[in-house]
Amino acid sequence: MPSQDVNYLNTDRHPITDPDYVAECRGQLDQDGALVLHGFVGPDTIAQIVETFASLEADAYYANETHNVYLTPPDPSLADEHTYNRQIISSKGLIADDHIPAASPLRIIYNDQSFQSFLCGVLGIESIHAYDDDLSSINVHFAPEGKELGWHFDNSSFAITMLLQAPDAGGSFDYVPAARDSSSGDMGYDLVGRVLDGSQPFRSLKFEPGDLVLFRGRDAMHRVTPTEGSTTRLLVVFAFNDAPGVALSRSALQTFYGRTS
C-alpha cells in the first residue's frame, strides 16, 4: 500500500519508489560516499518544522564535555597526546527523540514505509531499524553562533540528515572519506592525527534547507564548523541501523544528551 505520508516528500523530483531512480542514487552514494538529494522536502513543510522547533531551542541540551573522534572513553594505557585520546569540542545543542512530537512531519517521514524502503535500496541493506534507545533515532540539532560539531566517526555505518535552517555563514560540513577501516579494526591513527593537526585535505558538502543527505560516517571522519551570524543552524538527523537492537554507547549518550535514558 502506498504511504499516506508521502505528501511531505517531493516525489515528483525524487521518485523514491522507482527502481531506476533508487539504483541511480545508490550508484552515486557508492561512488562518492555521500548523496545530496536537493529539495527532498518542500519549503512549506520545512517552514512548519522550523516554526515548531525554533520555539524549543531553549530546551535543547548543549554538550559541555569533550570527546575523542571515536566517541569512546579515553584509554589510560595510551599517552594523553595519542590520537585516540585527543579531545575534541562539540558544543551544538539538540532535542532528543523522546521530545519529538508524535505529529511532527519529522516523525511521520521517519516512519514512512516508502521512505524506509528507499533508504534500504540506496544503502544496499535488507532492512532498516530505529535505535534501541529512547534518545537517538530522531534528533534536531541547534547551532547558534559559535557552536560546532567536532571531528568524529559515527557509530552507525550510515547517516541520514536534512538541513532545516541555514546559518548566515559557517556551519560547513567537512569530511575525510575512508579515514579508518572499522571492519578490520584499523583506527587510522596517522591520518586522523593529520586531520586534527590541520594538515590533511578534506572535502565539504554543500546543501540547503530541505535537502536530504545520506552519508557513510562510520569510516568517514567529519565535522560541522562553528556557526557565524545570528541565525541558528537547524538540522535533523534521521538515525537508523541495518540491524535491530543497536543503541549508542553510554559514553556517547552522556556526551551528546547529558543523560543515558
N, C-alpha and C positions, 0 to 999 in steps of 0.2 A: 504494500500500500504506500503511495507517495506520502511524504511527510506533510503534515498540515502546517508546519512551521517554516516551510521553505520560502515563504514570502519575505522573511527577513534577509534572505540572501539574493544577490544579483545573479540569478541562474540564466538570464539571457546572455550575460557576458561570461559567466562561468558555469557551463552546463555540467554540473557535477555528477550527473547520472549517465553521461555519455562516455562509453568505454574508451573512445579515441581521445577524448579530452583528458581523461584520467591518465592514460598512457603518456600523453604529451607532458603533463605535469610531472609524472614520475621520472621521465627521462631528464627533465631539467633539474629536478632535485638531485638525482643520482650524479649528474654531471657537475653541478655547482655546489652541492651540499646545502643549498638554500633555495627557496622558491618564494617569490613575492607575487601574490595574486591581487592586482590593483582593483580597487572598488568592489571588493568581495561583498561588503555590506554597504548599503546606501547611506547617503548623508542624513536623511531624516531619522533613521534608526540610530545612527551614531550620535546625533544631537540629543535624542531621547536618553541614550545611555549616559552621555556626558552630564546631562542635567541631573540625572539620578545620583551619580557618584561624585560629582563636584560638591554636593551638599554633605557628603560623607567624608570629605578629606580630613576633617578634624579628628575623625575616629580612626584614621589609618595608623598602623604600627610602624614606627621608624626604627629600623635596626640600629643599635648603638654598640654593636660588637663587631670586631674584625673577624676575618676568616681566611683560610688558605684557599688556593684556587681549586682544590679538590673537595671543598666543603666537608672536611673531616677534622677531627681534633688534632692538635699538634702531636708530633712523635718525639717524646723526650729523649729517644736514643739518637736523634739527629741534632745537629747544631741549629741554633736559632736562625742563622742566616741561610740554612739549607733551603732550596727551592720549596720543599714540602712544607716547611714551617713558616715561610714568609707570609706575613699578614697583609690582607687587602681590606680596603674600606668599601662597604656598601651602605649607603645612607638613605636610599629611597624608602618610601613607605608603601604599605599595602593593606588592602582589605582582603581577608581570607575567605575561603569558600563558604564557611558557615555563616558569613554575613552577606552573601549574595542573595537578594530576594528571589523567591521561587518564580515569580512572574517576570523577572528580568529577561530581556531578549538574550542576554549572555548565557543564562542557564538554558533557555529554550534552544538556542543554537547549539550549545554544548551537547545536549541530549538528542538532538535531531538525528534520526536514523540515516537519512540520506547524507548528511554531513559526515557522520562517523564512517559510513561505507566508503565515501570519497576519500577520507583520510587513510583508511586501510589500503585502498587501491594505490594511492600515491606513495605511501610509505612501504608498500610491499609486505604487509603483515596480514595475518588471517583474522585477527580480532583486536579490538581496542577497548581499554578499560580505564575507568576512573581510578584515582589514587585511593589506596586503602587507608586513608586517614581523613579527618574532618576538615583539614585546612588547605590542602594542596591543589585540588582539582581545578578550580577557577579562582584566579587572583586578579585583582585590579591594582596596578602599580601607580603610585603617585611620586612624581619627581619635580617638586618646586625648585626654585633657583638654587644651584649649588649641590643638589642631590645627585647621586650616581649609583650605578651598579658595577662593582669592581670585577676585575678579571676572574673568571671561574669556568669550570666544566659543569654541565648538568648531570644529575643522576640518571635521568631518562635518556634513551638513545635519540629522542627527537623532541622538539618543542614546537608548539603552535601558538602564535601571538597575533594580536591585532592592535595597531595604534588607534587610540580613541581621540586624543588631542595632542597636536604637535606643539612643542615649546617655541618661543621666539627664536632661540638659537641653541646650539649644543644638543645634548641628548643623542649623539651619534652612536649607532650600533656597529661596533667593530668586532671582527673575529679573525681567528687564525685557524684555517681548516687543518684537520689531521695533526693537531699539536701533540696528541698522545694516541696510543693504541690500547684502549681499555680491555679489548678482548684478549690480548696477550699479556696484559699486566704491565706493559711499557708505559711508565708515567711521564715520559718526555721531559725529564728534568732539565736537560740542556736547553732545549727550545723554549720551554716555559720560562726558564730563567732569563733568556734573551728578551722575551716579551715583557716581563716585569721590569727589565732594565731599560726598555725602550729602544732596543737595537734590532728588533725583529719586525720586518714588514707585516702589515695586516691589511685586511680588506674591510670595507664599510658597506652596509646595506642601506639603500635609500627607499623609504616608504612613507605613505601619507595616511591620515585617518581613514579607516575603512578597508585598508589593505591587509589581507591575511598573509602571514609569513610562516612558512614551515622551515625548520632548521634542525640539522643534526648536531646537537650540542654536547653529546657525551664525549666526543673526541675533538670537537672544535672549541678552542678556548675563546671566550667572548666577554664583552663588557658593554655598558652604556655610559658614555661620558657625561660629566656634570651638565645639568640644565642651565641655560643662560636666559635671563629675562624674567618677566613677571608672570608668564603663562606656564602653568603646571603641565608637565608632560604626563599624559594618562595612557596606559596600555593595559590590555587584558591578556593574561596567559591562560590558554586552554591546555591544561596538563593532562596527558593520557599516558598509558603504558601499553605495551604489547602483550602483557601477561597479567593475570589477576593477582591480587594480594601484595602489590608493591606500595610501599609507603616511604616517605622521606625519613632519613635517619633522625634520631632525637636531636643530634647536634645541629643538623640543618634546620629542623623545625624551630629550635630555640634561637638560632641565629636570625632567621628571617621573620619569625612570627612572635618571638618573645614568649612563646608557650609551646607545649607539645600536644595539646588537645584543645 
